Amino acid sequence: MAAVELAPAQIQVFQVLTIVLFAPLVSGGIAHLEARLQGRRGPRILQPYYDLTKLFRKETLVPEDAGWVFMAAPIVAFTCYMIVPLLIPVLTAFPLPLGYMGDILGGAFILTLAGFAVALAAAETGGPYAQLGSSRAMTFGALIEPSILFVTFTVALVTTTDLPYFEAAAVRSSFSEWILPAHLLAALAFFLVVLNDTGRIPVETHASTLEFGMIDEARTLEHSGPLFALLKWGSAMKQFILYVLLVNVFIAPWGLAGSRDLGAVLVAIPILLAKAFGVGAVFTVIDNSFSKLRLFKLTEFMASAFLLAILAVLVLYLAGG
């Protein structure tokens, strides 16, 4: 039986659908594992799908002070999360046509635009907790952006490119490239960035309902119905995208499809899910091993990522990599 070859455009559709369809599954698996580690039965792994279905059937309520930004922000954010998989190696080891349209920094800008849209909608509601969460998210986001920039530049210096596909190829090229001290330090710095951007302990806890400790969760308190469903779905997609960047660019860029064969692309999906669940399990262990930091201590946590990125640059140039 002849192998079925996919067109590049079809593979890119597969990449977007993989993020869109399986992001709630990754979130559900992490929530289930977290509950098990805490001695609870916890939600079902497929619970996020049931929650999204229920929310899409509910009515959308809009605060009195909210305008069109409140309605448009979830759609803008969801669209941004669908664009990023076109730029990063989700399923294939070879670059796809749209993969040349933006580097890893461009993908970070798109994710930042999504976060800004959600924060702007939260600020427009007039709700005190939503505005508090929006203010915190923007404040801490501004503090973590230098770390993201430094990590991006460091990886570009180590691999001589800033395109995610070629960065992953450089790491795959040899084991010596993977164990370069500069690369390991940059990967650790990006690990801390992902820990922050996904709102996990020690930054934030999703299992808590304490408004004073909320950051990302507080921004969506005024949303309901389908708009809230898009925000929850988008949050799961953002988490999955960051996991993909961490494993397919920095840590384990193996198991990707090396050809346009349909079978190779389909096999890459469960391999990607296994790697994502592995990263999620590590974050879950961190969740259950450390206490949440006080808000004024978060700057020190983010500074550690920034210092690791600076150390990676120093090691690269002063210690031969």
C-alpha positions as CSV (number, residue, x, y, z in Angstrom):
1,M,0.0,0.0,0.0
2,A,1.4,3.3,-1.1
3,A,2.3,5.9,1.5
4,V,0.1,9.0,1.6
5,E,2.1,12.2,1.4
6,L,0.6,15.4,2.9
7,A,1.0,18.8,1.4
8,P,2.8,21.4,3.7
9,A,-0.4,23.3,4.1
10,Q,-2.2,20.1,5.3
11,I,0.6,19.4,7.9
12,Q,0.2,22.9,9.2
13,V,-3.5,22.4,9.7
14,F,-2.6,19.2,11.5
15,Q,-0.3,21.2,13.8
16,V,-3.0,23.7,14.6
17,L,-5.6,21.0,15.2
18,T,-3.2,19.1,17.5
19,I,-2.8,22.1,19.7
20,V,-6.5,23.0,19.6
21,L,-7.9,19.5,20.2
22,F,-5.5,18.1,22.6
23,A,-4.7,21.1,24.8
24,P,-7.7,20.4,27.1
25,L,-6.6,16.7,27.4
26,V,-3.1,17.8,28.6
27,S,-4.7,20.2,31.2
28,G,-7.1,17.4,32.3
29,G,-4.3,14.9,32.7
30,I,-2.2,17.4,34.8
31,A,-5.2,18.3,37.0
32,H,-5.9,14.6,37.6
33,L,-2.3,13.8,38.5
34,E,-2.2,16.7,40.8
35,A,-5.2,15.5,42.7
36,R,-3.8,12.0,42.9
37,L,-0.6,13.3,44.4
38,Q,-2.7,15.2,47.0
39,G,-4.6,12.0,48.0
40,R,-7.8,13.1,46.2
41,R,-9.8,11.3,43.6
42,G,-9.8,14.5,41.4
43,P,-11.5,15.3,38.2
44,R,-11.7,13.0,35.2
45,I,-8.9,13.4,32.6
46,L,-11.6,14.4,30.0
47,Q,-13.3,16.9,32.4
48,P,-12.1,20.0,30.6
49,Y,-14.0,18.9,27.5
50,Y,-17.2,18.5,29.5
51,D,-16.6,21.9,31.1
52,L,-16.1,23.6,27.7
53,T,-19.2,21.9,26.3
54,K,-21.3,23.2,29.3
55,L,-19.9,26.7,29.0
56,F,-20.6,26.9,25.3
57,R,-24.3,26.2,26.1
58,K,-24.6,28.9,28.7
59,E,-25.6,32.5,28.3
60,T,-23.1,35.3,28.0
61,L,-23.4,38.0,30.6
62,V,-21.7,41.3,30.0
63,P,-20.9,43.8,32.9
64,E,-22.5,47.2,32.5
65,D,-19.3,49.1,32.1
66,A,-17.8,46.7,29.5
67,G,-17.7,47.5,25.8
68,W,-16.7,45.8,22.6
69,V,-13.2,45.1,23.9
70,F,-14.7,42.8,26.5
71,M,-16.4,40.8,23.8
72,A,-13.6,40.8,21.3
73,A,-10.7,40.0,23.6
74,P,-11.4,36.2,24.0
75,I,-11.7,35.8,20.2
76,V,-8.4,37.8,19.7
77,A,-6.6,35.7,22.3
78,F,-7.9,32.4,20.9
79,T,-6.8,33.5,17.4
80,C,-3.3,34.3,18.6
81,Y,-3.0,30.9,20.2
82,M,-4.0,29.3,16.8
83,I,-1.3,31.3,14.9
84,V,1.7,30.3,17.1
85,P,1.6,26.5,16.1
86,L,2.2,27.6,12.5
87,L,5.6,29.0,13.5
88,I,7.0,26.2,15.8
89,P,7.9,22.5,15.4
90,V,4.8,20.8,16.7
91,L,4.9,17.6,14.7
92,T,7.6,17.9,12.0
93,A,11.4,18.1,12.2
94,F,11.6,19.9,8.9
95,P,10.4,23.5,8.5
96,L,7.0,24.3,7.0
97,P,6.4,27.3,4.7
98,L,4.8,29.5,7.3
99,G,7.5,28.6,9.8
100,Y,9.7,31.2,8.2
101,M,7.2,34.0,8.9
102,G,8.3,34.5,12.5
103,D,11.1,33.6,14.8
104,I,10.8,32.5,18.4
105,L,10.6,36.1,19.5
106,G,7.8,36.7,17.1
107,G,5.9,33.8,18.6
108,A,6.5,35.4,22.0
109,F,5.1,38.7,20.8
110,I,1.9,36.9,19.6
111,L,1.5,35.2,23.0
112,T,2.0,38.6,24.6
113,L,-0.7,40.2,22.4
114,A,-3.1,37.5,23.6
115,G,-2.3,38.2,27.2
116,F,-2.6,41.9,26.7
117,A,-6.1,41.5,25.1
118,V,-7.3,39.4,28.1
119,A,-5.9,41.9,30.6
120,L,-7.5,44.8,28.7
121,A,-10.8,43.1,28.8
122,A,-10.5,42.5,32.5
123,A,-9.6,46.1,33.2
124,E,-12.6,47.3,31.2
125,T,-15.1,45.3,33.3
126,G,-14.7,47.6,36.3
127,G,-14.7,44.5,38.6
128,P,-12.2,45.0,41.4
129,Y,-10.7,41.5,41.4
130,A,-10.6,41.4,37.6
131,Q,-8.7,44.7,37.5
132,L,-6.4,43.5,40.3
133,G,-5.6,40.4,38.3
134,S,-5.0,42.5,35.1
135,S,-2.7,44.9,36.9
136,R,-0.7,42.0,38.5
137,A,-0.4,40.2,35.2
138,M,0.9,43.2,33.3
139,T,3.3,44.1,36.2
140,F,4.8,40.7,36.4
141,G,4.7,40.2,32.6
142,A,6.9,43.3,32.3
143,L,9.3,41.9,34.8
144,I,9.6,38.5,33.0
145,E,10.0,39.9,29.5
146,P,13.7,40.7,29.9
147,S,14.2,37.1,30.8
148,I,12.4,35.9,27.7
149,L,14.4,38.2,25.5
150,F,17.7,37.1,27.1
151,V,16.8,33.4,26.7
152,T,15.8,34.0,23.1
153,F,19.0,35.8,22.3
154,T,21.1,33.2,24.2
155,V,19.6,30.3,22.2
156,A,20.1,32.3,19.0
157,L,23.8,32.8,19.9
158,V,24.3,29.1,20.8
159,T,22.5,27.7,17.7
160,T,23.3,30.6,15.4
161,T,19.7,31.0,14.5
162,D,16.4,32.3,16.0
163,L,14.0,30.2,14.0
164,P,12.5,27.5,16.2
165,Y,12.8,24.8,13.5
166,F,16.5,25.4,13.0
167,E,17.1,25.8,16.8
168,A,15.7,22.3,17.3
169,A,17.7,21.0,14.4
170,A,20.9,22.4,16.0
171,V,20.2,20.7,19.3
172,R,19.3,17.4,17.4
173,S,22.5,17.5,15.4
174,S,24.7,16.1,18.2
175,F,24.6,15.2,21.8
176,S,27.6,17.6,22.5
177,E,25.4,20.4,21.3
178,W,22.6,19.4,23.7
179,I,25.0,19.3,26.7
180,L,26.6,22.6,26.1
181,P,26.6,24.5,29.4
182,A,25.2,27.6,27.7
183,H,22.3,25.6,26.2
184,L,21.5,23.9,29.5
185,L,21.5,27.2,31.4
186,A,19.2,28.7,28.7
187,A,16.9,25.7,28.8
188,L,16.7,26.0,32.6
189,A,15.9,29.7,32.3
190,F,13.2,29.0,29.8
191,F,11.9,26.3,32.2
192,L,11.4,29.0,34.8
193,V,9.8,31.3,32.3
194,V,7.3,28.5,31.4
195,L,6.7,27.9,35.1
196,N,5.8,31.5,35.5
197,D,3.7,31.9,32.3
198,T,1.6,28.8,33.1
199,G,0.8,30.2,36.6
200,R,2.0,27.2,38.5
201,I,3.4,27.2,42.1
202,P,5.5,28.9,43.3
203,V,3.9,31.7,41.2
204,E,0.2,30.9,41.5
205,T,-2.1,28.0,42.3
206,H,-5.1,27.2,40.1
207,A,-6.7,25.1,42.8
208,S,-7.1,28.1,45.1
209,T,-10.1,30.5,45.2
210,L,-8.3,33.1,47.3
211,E,-8.6,36.3,45.2
212,F,-5.6,38.0,46.9
213,G,-3.3,35.3,45.5
214,M,-4.8,35.2,42.0
215,I,-3.0,36.6,38.9
216,D,-4.2,34.9,35.6
217,E,-7.3,33.4,37.1
218,A,-8.6,36.7,38.4
219,R,-8.6,38.2,34.9
220,T,-11.5,36.0,33.8
221,L,-13.8,36.3,36.8
222,E,-16.2,38.6,34.9
223,H,-16.5,36.4,31.9
224,S,-19.2,33.8,31.3
225,G,-20.7,31.5,28.7
226,P,-18.9,31.0,25.4
227,L,-16.5,33.8,26.0
228,F,-15.3,32.2,29.2
229,A,-15.0,28.9,27.3
230,L,-12.7,30.5,24.8
231,L,-10.6,31.9,27.6
232,K,-10.3,28.6,29.3
233,W,-9.6,26.8,26.1
234,G,-7.1,29.4,25.1
235,S,-5.3,29.1,28.5
236,A,-5.0,25.4,27.9
237,M,-3.6,26.0,24.4
238,K,-1.1,28.5,25.7
239,Q,0.1,26.0,28.3
240,F,0.4,23.3,25.6
241,I,2.3,25.7,23.2
242,L,4.8,26.5,25.9
243,Y,5.3,22.8,26.7
244,V,5.9,22.2,23.0
245,L,8.5,25.0,22.8
246,L,10.2,23.6,25.9
247,V,10.4,20.0,24.7
248,N,10.6,20.3,20.9
249,V,13.1,23.2,20.9
250,F,15.1,23.1,24.1
251,I,15.0,19.7,25.9
252,A,13.9,16.8,23.6
253,P,13.5,17.8,20.0
254,W,13.2,14.1,18.9
255,G,10.2,12.0,17.8
256,L,9.1,14.5,15.2
257,A,8.0,13.5,11.8
258,G,11.0,13.5,9.3
259,S,8.8,13.3,6.2
260,R,5.4,14.3,4.9
261,D,4.1,10.8,5.2
262,L,0.7,10.7,6.9
263,G,1.7,7.8,9.1
264,A,4.8,9.7,10.3
265,V,2.8,12.8,11.2
266,L,0.1,10.8,13.0
267,V,2.8,8.9,15.0
268,A,4.3,12.2,16.1
269,I,1.1,13.2,17.8
270,P,1.1,10.6,20.7
271,I,4.9,11.1,21.1
272,L,4.2,14.9,21.5
273,L,1.5,14.1,24.0
274,A,3.8,11.8,26.0
275,K,6.4,14.5,26.2
276,A,3.8,17.1,27.2
277,F,2.5,14.9,30.0
278,G,6.0,14.3,31.1
279,V,6.7,18.1,31.5
280,G,3.3,18.5,33.1
281,A,4.2,15.8,35.6
282,V,7.4,17.6,36.5
283,F,5.4,20.8,37.1
284,T,2.9,18.9,39.2
285,V,5.6,17.6,41.4
286,I,6.8,21.2,41.8
287,D,3.3,22.2,42.6
288,N,3.1,19.8,45.5
289,S,6.7,20.3,46.7
290,F,6.9,24.0,47.3
291,S,4.7,26.6,49.0
292,K,3.4,29.5,46.9
293,L,5.6,32.6,47.1
294,R,4.4,35.9,48.4
295,L,3.6,38.3,45.7
296,F,6.6,40.6,46.5
297,K,8.9,37.6,46.3
298,L,7.9,36.9,42.7
299,T,10.4,39.5,41.4
300,E,13.3,37.4,42.9
301,F,11.9,34.3,41.2
302,M,11.8,36.0,37.9
303,A,15.3,37.6,38.5
304,S,16.7,34.1,38.8
305,A,15.6,33.2,35.2
306,F,17.1,36.5,34.0
307,L,20.4,35.8,35.8
308,L,20.5,32.2,34.4
309,A,20.1,33.7,30.9
310,I,23.0,36.2,31.5
311,L,25.1,33.4,32.9
312,A,24.5,31.4,29.8
313,V,25.8,34.2,27.6
314,L,28.9,34.6,29.9
315,V,29.6,30.9,29.7
316,L,29.2,30.9,25.9
317,Y,31.7,33.7,25.4
318,L,34.1,33.4,28.4
319,A,34.2,29.6,28.9
320,G,33.9,28.3,25.4
321,G,30.2,27.4,25.6
